[in-house]
């Protein structure tokens, strides 16, 4: 995988235009890729914005 900008869930949510809880749920369900950061938190590659879809009715 190419070197990509890594976003925290809140920033990813802001760019995607959805509440942060939707992004956290997608991470939990493994519908978006996760990257473990050096401090132990999880981030999301910015490239995932292109394929991220909010589930209907959710």
PDB file of N, CA, C and O in Angstrom:
ATOM      1  N   UNK A   1       0.853  -1.179   0.000  1.00  0.00           N
ATOM      2  CA  UNK A   1       0.000   0.000   0.000  1.00  0.00           C
ATOM      3  C   UNK A   1       0.891   1.231   0.000  1.00  0.00           C
ATOM      4  O   UNK A   1       1.903   1.276   0.699  1.00  0.00           O
ATOM      5  N   UNK A   2       0.514   2.214  -0.777  1.00  0.00           N
ATOM      6  CA  UNK A   2       1.271   3.454  -0.840  1.00  0.00           C
ATOM      7  C   UNK A   2       1.185   4.200   0.467  1.00  0.00           C
ATOM      8  O   UNK A   2       0.255   4.012   1.251  1.00  0.00           O
ATOM      9  N   UNK A   3       2.172   5.055   0.695  1.00  0.00           N
ATOM     10  CA  UNK A   3       2.153   5.926   1.867  1.00  0.00           C
ATOM     11  C   UNK A   3       0.966   6.873   1.721  1.00  0.00           C
ATOM     12  O   UNK A   3       0.870   7.619   0.746  1.00  0.00           O
ATOM     13  N   UNK A   4       0.084   6.837   2.676  1.00  0.00           N
ATOM     14  CA  UNK A   4      -1.143   7.619   2.614  1.00  0.00           C
ATOM     15  C   UNK A   4      -1.290   8.455   3.877  1.00  0.00           C
ATOM     16  O   UNK A   4      -0.746   8.112   4.927  1.00  0.00           O
ATOM     17  N   UNK A   5      -2.015   9.536   3.771  1.00  0.00           N
ATOM     18  CA  UNK A   5      -2.326  10.330   4.946  1.00  0.00           C
ATOM     19  C   UNK A   5      -3.236   9.500   5.846  1.00  0.00           C
ATOM     20  O   UNK A   5      -4.196   8.893   5.372  1.00  0.00           O
ATOM     21  N   UNK A   6      -2.938   9.474   7.137  1.00  0.00           N
ATOM     22  CA  UNK A   6      -3.738   8.728   8.096  1.00  0.00           C
ATOM     23  C   UNK A   6      -4.576   9.722   8.898  1.00  0.00           C
ATOM     24  O   UNK A   6      -4.054  10.690   9.452  1.00  0.00           O
ATOM     25  N   UNK A   7      -5.872   9.467   8.947  1.00  0.00           N
ATOM     26  CA  UNK A   7      -6.795  10.355   9.645  1.00  0.00           C
ATOM     27  C   UNK A   7      -7.301   9.704  10.922  1.00  0.00           C
ATOM     28  O   UNK A   7      -7.484   8.488  10.980  1.00  0.00           O
ATOM     29  N   UNK A   8      -7.524  10.509  11.932  1.00  0.00           N
ATOM     30  CA  UNK A   8      -8.201  10.028  13.124  1.00  0.00           C
ATOM     31  C   UNK A   8      -9.683   9.907  12.798  1.00  0.00           C
ATOM     32  O   UNK A   8     -10.158  10.581  11.885  1.00  0.00           O
ATOM     33  N   UNK A   9     -10.425   9.074  13.512  1.00  0.00           N
ATOM     34  CA  UNK A   9     -11.841   8.873  13.199  1.00  0.00           C
ATOM     35  C   UNK A   9     -12.663  10.166  13.129  1.00  0.00           C
ATOM     36  O   UNK A   9     -13.521  10.299  12.256  1.00  0.00           O
ATOM     37  N   UNK A  10     -12.416  11.106  14.024  1.00  0.00           N
ATOM     38  CA  UNK A  10     -13.186  12.355  14.012  1.00  0.00           C
ATOM     39  C   UNK A  10     -12.929  13.167  12.746  1.00  0.00           C
ATOM     40  O   UNK A  10     -13.854  13.748  12.178  1.00  0.00           O
ATOM     41  N   UNK A  11     -11.672  13.209  12.305  1.00  0.00           N
ATOM     42  CA  UNK A  11     -11.349  13.943  11.079  1.00  0.00           C
ATOM     43  C   UNK A  11     -11.916  13.238   9.853  1.00  0.00           C
ATOM     44  O   UNK A  11     -12.420  13.886   8.936  1.00  0.00           O
ATOM     45  N   UNK A  12     -11.832  11.912   9.840  1.00  0.00           N
ATOM     46  CA  UNK A  12     -12.407  11.139   8.741  1.00  0.00           C
ATOM     47  C   UNK A  12     -13.910  11.418   8.653  1.00  0.00           C
ATOM     48  O   UNK A  12     -14.443  11.632   7.564  1.00  0.00           O
ATOM     49  N   UNK A  13     -14.584  11.413   9.798  1.00  0.00           N
ATOM     50  CA  UNK A  13     -16.024  11.658   9.837  1.00  0.00           C
ATOM     51  C   UNK A  13     -16.356  13.051   9.316  1.00  0.00           C
ATOM     52  O   UNK A  13     -17.317  13.226   8.566  1.00  0.00           O
ATOM     53  N   UNK A  14     -15.568  14.032   9.712  1.00  0.00           N
ATOM     54  CA  UNK A  14     -15.807  15.405   9.253  1.00  0.00           C
ATOM     55  C   UNK A  14     -15.667  15.490   7.732  1.00  0.00           C
ATOM     56  O   UNK A  14     -16.501  16.104   7.067  1.00  0.00           O
ATOM     57  N   UNK A  15     -14.639  14.888   7.193  1.00  0.00           N
ATOM     58  CA  UNK A  15     -14.434  14.915   5.737  1.00  0.00           C
ATOM     59  C   UNK A  15     -15.517  14.135   4.992  1.00  0.00           C
ATOM     60  O   UNK A  15     -15.893  14.497   3.877  1.00  0.00           O
ATOM     61  N   UNK A  16     -16.019  13.058   5.614  1.00  0.00           N
ATOM     62  CA  UNK A  16     -17.057  12.245   4.978  1.00  0.00           C
ATOM     63  C   UNK A  16     -18.446  12.847   5.179  1.00  0.00           C
ATOM     64  O   UNK A  16     -19.397  12.456   4.501  1.00  0.00           O
ATOM     65  N   UNK A  17     -18.567  13.795   6.105  1.00  0.00           N
ATOM     66  CA  UNK A  17     -19.860  14.428   6.350  1.00  0.00           C
ATOM     67  C   UNK A  17     -20.819  13.557   7.140  1.00  0.00           C
ATOM     68  O   UNK A  17     -22.032  13.623   6.939  1.00  0.00           O
ATOM     69  N   UNK A  18     -20.282  12.742   8.036  1.00  0.00           N
ATOM     70  CA  UNK A  18     -21.111  11.862   8.857  1.00  0.00           C
ATOM     71  C   UNK A  18     -20.715  12.029  10.325  1.00  0.00           C
ATOM     72  O   UNK A  18     -19.631  12.534  10.617  1.00  0.00           O
ATOM     73  N   UNK A  19     -21.585  11.610  11.253  1.00  0.00           N
ATOM     74  CA  UNK A  19     -21.204  11.647  12.670  1.00  0.00           C
ATOM     75  C   UNK A  19     -20.045  10.678  12.946  1.00  0.00           C
ATOM     76  O   UNK A  19     -19.916   9.650  12.281  1.00  0.00           O
ATOM     77  N   UNK A  20     -19.224  11.009  13.912  1.00  0.00           N
ATOM     78  CA  UNK A  20     -18.076  10.175  14.266  1.00  0.00           C
ATOM     79  C   UNK A  20     -18.507   8.759  14.631  1.00  0.00           C
ATOM     80  O   UNK A  20     -17.799   7.799  14.327  1.00  0.00           O
ATOM     81  N   UNK A  21     -19.660   8.619  15.278  1.00  0.00           N
ATOM     82  CA  UNK A  21     -20.117   7.287  15.693  1.00  0.00           C
ATOM     83  C   UNK A  21     -20.321   6.364  14.494  1.00  0.00           C
ATOM     84  O   UNK A  21     -20.146   5.152  14.618  1.00  0.00           O
ATOM     85  N   UNK A  22     -20.687   6.913  13.337  1.00  0.00           N
ATOM     86  CA  UNK A  22     -20.863   6.099  12.117  1.00  0.00           C
ATOM     87  C   UNK A  22     -19.509   5.537  11.680  1.00  0.00           C
ATOM     88  O   UNK A  22     -19.418   4.383  11.260  1.00  0.00           O
ATOM     89  N   UNK A  23     -18.475   6.344  11.778  1.00  0.00           N
ATOM     90  CA  UNK A  23     -17.134   5.910  11.399  1.00  0.00           C
ATOM     91  C   UNK A  23     -16.614   4.862  12.391  1.00  0.00           C
ATOM     92  O   UNK A  23     -16.026   3.858  11.988  1.00  0.00           O
ATOM     93  N   UNK A  24     -16.834   5.099  13.684  1.00  0.00           N
ATOM     94  CA  UNK A  24     -16.398   4.133  14.695  1.00  0.00           C
ATOM     95  C   UNK A  24     -17.094   2.788  14.469  1.00  0.00           C
ATOM     96  O   UNK A  24     -16.467   1.735  14.578  1.00  0.00           O
ATOM     97  N   UNK A  25     -18.385   2.829  14.157  1.00  0.00           N
ATOM     98  CA  UNK A  25     -19.130   1.590  13.888  1.00  0.00           C
ATOM     99  C   UNK A  25     -18.557   0.873  12.666  1.00  0.00           C
ATOM    100  O   UNK A  25     -18.401  -0.349  12.678  1.00  0.00           O
ATOM    101  N   UNK A  26     -18.244   1.625  11.617  1.00  0.00           N
ATOM    102  CA  UNK A  26     -17.668   1.030  10.405  1.00  0.00           C
ATOM    103  C   UNK A  26     -16.297   0.415  10.692  1.00  0.00           C
ATOM    104  O   UNK A  26     -15.949  -0.621  10.127  1.00  0.00           O
ATOM    105  N   UNK A  27     -15.525   1.052  11.565  1.00  0.00           N
ATOM    106  CA  UNK A  27     -14.229   0.487  11.948  1.00  0.00           C
ATOM    107  C   UNK A  27     -14.444  -0.823  12.707  1.00  0.00           C
ATOM    108  O   UNK A  27     -13.757  -1.813  12.452  1.00  0.00           O
ATOM    109  N   UNK A  28     -15.385  -0.826  13.625  1.00  0.00           N
ATOM    110  CA  UNK A  28     -15.682  -2.014  14.424  1.00  0.00           C
ATOM    111  C   UNK A  28     -16.122  -3.175  13.533  1.00  0.00           C
ATOM    112  O   UNK A  28     -15.724  -4.320  13.748  1.00  0.00           O
ATOM    113  N   UNK A  29     -16.951  -2.866  12.527  1.00  0.00           N
ATOM    114  CA  UNK A  29     -17.458  -3.885  11.607  1.00  0.00           C
ATOM    115  C   UNK A  29     -16.462  -4.202  10.490  1.00  0.00           C
ATOM    116  O   UNK A  29     -16.744  -5.029   9.624  1.00  0.00           O
ATOM    117  N   UNK A  30     -15.311  -3.554  10.508  1.00  0.00           N
ATOM    118  CA  UNK A  30     -14.242  -3.749   9.522  1.00  0.00           C
ATOM    119  C   UNK A  30     -14.697  -3.453   8.095  1.00  0.00           C
ATOM    120  O   UNK A  30     -14.283  -4.121   7.148  1.00  0.00           O
ATOM    121  N   UNK A  31     -15.559  -2.437   7.956  1.00  0.00           N
ATOM    122  CA  UNK A  31     -15.995  -1.991   6.630  1.00  0.00           C
ATOM    123  C   UNK A  31     -15.055  -0.936   6.062  1.00  0.00           C
ATOM    124  O   UNK A  31     -15.122  -0.612   4.876  1.00  0.00           O
ATOM    125  N   UNK A  32     -14.183  -0.405   6.904  1.00  0.00           N
ATOM    126  CA  UNK A  32     -13.142   0.510   6.449  1.00  0.00           C
ATOM    127  C   UNK A  32     -11.820   0.040   7.064  1.00  0.00           C
ATOM    128  O   UNK A  32     -11.803  -0.524   8.159  1.00  0.00           O
ATOM    129  N   UNK A  33     -10.713   0.277   6.350  1.00  0.00           N
ATOM    130  CA  UNK A  33      -9.420  -0.184   6.856  1.00  0.00           C
ATOM    131  C   UNK A  33      -8.988   0.597   8.093  1.00  0.00           C
ATOM    132  O   UNK A  33      -9.302   1.777   8.251  1.00  0.00           O
ATOM    133  N   UNK A  34      -8.265  -0.090   8.954  1.00  0.00           N
ATOM    134  CA  UNK A  34      -7.747   0.544  10.155  1.00  0.00           C
ATOM    135  C   UNK A  34      -6.230   0.434  10.149  1.00  0.00           C
ATOM    136  O   UNK A  34      -5.666  -0.533   9.637  1.00  0.00           O
ATOM    137  N   UNK A  35      -5.581   1.432  10.723  1.00  0.00           N
ATOM    138  CA  UNK A  35      -4.130   1.454  10.826  1.00  0.00           C
ATOM    139  C   UNK A  35      -3.782   1.779  12.272  1.00  0.00           C
ATOM    140  O   UNK A  35      -4.247   2.778  12.820  1.00  0.00           O
ATOM    141  N   UNK A  36      -2.963   0.932  12.887  1.00  0.00           N
ATOM    142  CA  UNK A  36      -2.545   1.194  14.261  1.00  0.00           C
ATOM    143  C   UNK A  36      -1.425   2.228  14.232  1.00  0.00           C
ATOM    144  O   UNK A  36      -0.408   2.043  13.563  1.00  0.00           O
ATOM    145  N   UNK A  37      -1.624   3.309  14.960  1.00  0.00           N
ATOM    146  CA  UNK A  37      -0.648   4.384  15.028  1.00  0.00           C
ATOM    147  C   UNK A  37       0.368   4.101  16.140  1.00  0.00           C
ATOM    148  O   UNK A  37       0.104   3.292  17.028  1.00  0.00           O
ATOM    149  N   UNK A  38       1.523   4.764  16.092  1.00  0.00           N
ATOM    150  CA  UNK A  38       2.558   4.516  17.094  1.00  0.00           C
ATOM    151  C   UNK A  38       2.092   4.697  18.548  1.00  0.00           C
ATOM    152  O   UNK A  38       2.622   4.049  19.450  1.00  0.00           O
ATOM    153  N   UNK A  39       1.121   5.560  18.775  1.00  0.00           N
ATOM    154  CA  UNK A  39       0.642   5.783  20.144  1.00  0.00           C
ATOM    155  C   UNK A  39      -0.422   4.765  20.561  1.00  0.00           C
ATOM    156  O   UNK A  39      -0.954   4.841  21.668  1.00  0.00           O
ATOM    157  N   UNK A  40      -0.731   3.813  19.677  1.00  0.00           N
ATOM    158  CA  UNK A  40      -1.676   2.748  20.006  1.00  0.00           C
ATOM    159  C   UNK A  40      -3.102   3.005  19.568  1.00  0.00           C
ATOM    160  O   UNK A  40      -3.932   2.099  19.633  1.00  0.00           O
ATOM    161  N   UNK A  41      -3.415   4.219  19.120  1.00  0.00           N
ATOM    162  CA  UNK A  41      -4.764   4.501  18.638  1.00  0.00           C
ATOM    163  C   UNK A  41      -4.910   3.995  17.209  1.00  0.00           C
ATOM    164  O   UNK A  41      -3.926   3.651  16.555  1.00  0.00           O
ATOM    165  N   UNK A  42      -6.150   3.955  16.737  1.00  0.00           N
ATOM    166  CA  UNK A  42      -6.413   3.513  15.370  1.00  0.00           C
ATOM    167  C   UNK A  42      -6.724   4.703  14.483  1.00  0.00           C
ATOM    168  O   UNK A  42      -7.440   5.622  14.882  1.00  0.00           O
ATOM    169  N   UNK A  43      -6.184   4.678  13.290  1.00  0.00           N
ATOM    170  CA  UNK A  43      -6.461   5.690  12.292  1.00  0.00           C
ATOM    171  C   UNK A  43      -7.018   5.032  11.046  1.00  0.00           C
ATOM    172  O   UNK A  43      -7.131   3.809  10.963  1.00  0.00           O
ATOM    173  N   UNK A  44      -7.363   5.865  10.081  1.00  0.00           N
ATOM    174  CA  UNK A  44      -7.951   5.392   8.831  1.00  0.00           C
ATOM    175  C   UNK A  44      -7.216   6.066   7.675  1.00  0.00           C
ATOM    176  O   UNK A  44      -7.037   7.284   7.696  1.00  0.00           O
ATOM    177  N   UNK A  45      -6.786   5.306   6.669  1.00  0.00           N
ATOM    178  CA  UNK A  45      -6.150   5.941   5.509  1.00  0.00           C
ATOM    179  C   UNK A  45      -7.125   6.897   4.816  1.00  0.00           C
ATOM    180  O   UNK A  45      -8.297   6.568   4.632  1.00  0.00           O
ATOM    181  N   UNK A  46      -6.644   8.064   4.440  1.00  0.00           N
ATOM    182  CA  UNK A  46      -7.487   9.056   3.771  1.00  0.00           C
ATOM    183  C   UNK A  46      -8.060   8.501   2.465  1.00  0.00           C
ATOM    184  O   UNK A  46      -9.138   8.913   2.036  1.00  0.00           O
ATOM    185  N   UNK A  47      -7.351   7.579   1.840  1.00  0.00           N
ATOM    186  CA  UNK A  47      -7.826   6.968   0.589  1.00  0.00           C
ATOM    187  C   UNK A  47      -9.168   6.257   0.770  1.00  0.00           C
ATOM    188  O   UNK A  47      -9.920   6.089  -0.191  1.00  0.00           O
ATOM    189  N   UNK A  48      -9.465   5.839   2.004  1.00  0.00           N
ATOM    190  CA  UNK A  48     -10.715   5.123   2.265  1.00  0.00           C
ATOM    191  C   UNK A  48     -11.936   6.017   2.085  1.00  0.00           C
ATOM    192  O   UNK A  48     -13.053   5.513   1.969  1.00  0.00           O
ATOM    193  N   UNK A  49     -11.742   7.339   2.060  1.00  0.00           N
ATOM    194  CA  UNK A  49     -12.875   8.255   1.825  1.00  0.00           C
ATOM    195  C   UNK A  49     -13.533   7.987   0.477  1.00  0.00           C
ATOM    196  O   UNK A  49     -14.740   8.168   0.319  1.00  0.00           O
ATOM    197  N   UNK A  50     -12.730   7.554  -0.494  1.00  0.00           N
ATOM    198  CA  UNK A  50     -13.252   7.319  -1.846  1.00  0.00           C
ATOM    199  C   UNK A  50     -14.259   6.168  -1.888  1.00  0.00           C
ATOM    200  O   UNK A  50     -15.176   6.183  -2.709  1.00  0.00           O
ATOM    201  N   UNK A  51     -14.101   5.184  -1.024  1.00  0.00           N
ATOM    202  CA  UNK A  51     -14.967   4.006  -1.064  1.00  0.00           C
ATOM    203  C   UNK A  51     -15.928   3.895   0.120  1.00  0.00           C
ATOM    204  O   UNK A  51     -16.756   2.984   0.160  1.00  0.00           O
ATOM    205  N   UNK A  52     -15.825   4.810   1.081  1.00  0.00           N
ATOM    206  CA  UNK A  52     -16.668   4.740   2.262  1.00  0.00           C
ATOM    207  C   UNK A  52     -18.131   5.001   1.906  1.00  0.00           C
ATOM    208  O   UNK A  52     -18.452   5.975   1.226  1.00  0.00           O
ATOM    209  N   UNK A  53     -19.016   4.112   2.378  1.00  0.00           N
ATOM    210  CA  UNK A  53     -20.451   4.259   2.157  1.00  0.00           C
ATOM    211  C   UNK A  53     -21.172   4.136   3.484  1.00  0.00           C
ATOM    212  O   UNK A  53     -20.880   3.242   4.278  1.00  0.00           O
ATOM    213  N   UNK A  54     -22.112   5.032   3.722  1.00  0.00           N
ATOM    214  CA  UNK A  54     -22.939   4.970   4.929  1.00  0.00           C
ATOM    215  C   UNK A  54     -24.048   3.987   4.671  1.00  0.00           C
ATOM    216  O   UNK A  54     -24.735   4.089   3.655  1.00  0.00           O
ATOM    217  N   UNK A  55     -24.249   3.019   5.579  1.00  0.00           N
ATOM    218  CA  UNK A  55     -25.324   2.051   5.369  1.00  0.00           C
ATOM    219  C   UNK A  55     -26.697   2.727   5.389  1.00  0.00           C
ATOM    220  O   UNK A  55     -26.918   3.664   6.158  1.00  0.00           O
ATOM    221  N   UNK A  56     -27.609   2.259   4.553  1.00  0.00           N
ATOM    222  CA  UNK A  56     -28.962   2.820   4.503  1.00  0.00           C
ATOM    223  C   UNK A  56     -29.694   2.528   5.814  1.00  0.00           C
ATOM    224  O   UNK A  56     -29.590   1.444   6.390  1.00  0.00           O
ATOM    225  N   UNK A  57     -30.423   3.525   6.250  1.00  0.00           N
ATOM    226  CA  UNK A  57     -31.209   3.352   7.465  1.00  0.00           C
ATOM    227  C   UNK A  57     -30.405   3.403   8.733  1.00  0.00           C
ATOM    228  O   UNK A  57     -30.949   3.172   9.813  1.00  0.00           O
ATOM    229  N   UNK A  58     -29.126   3.698   8.641  1.00  0.00           N
ATOM    230  CA  UNK A  58     -28.294   3.694   9.825  1.00  0.00           C
ATOM    231  C   UNK A  58     -27.848   5.030  10.160  1.00  0.00           C
ATOM    232  O   UNK A  58     -27.128   5.212  11.142  1.00  0.00           O
TER     233      UNK A  58
END
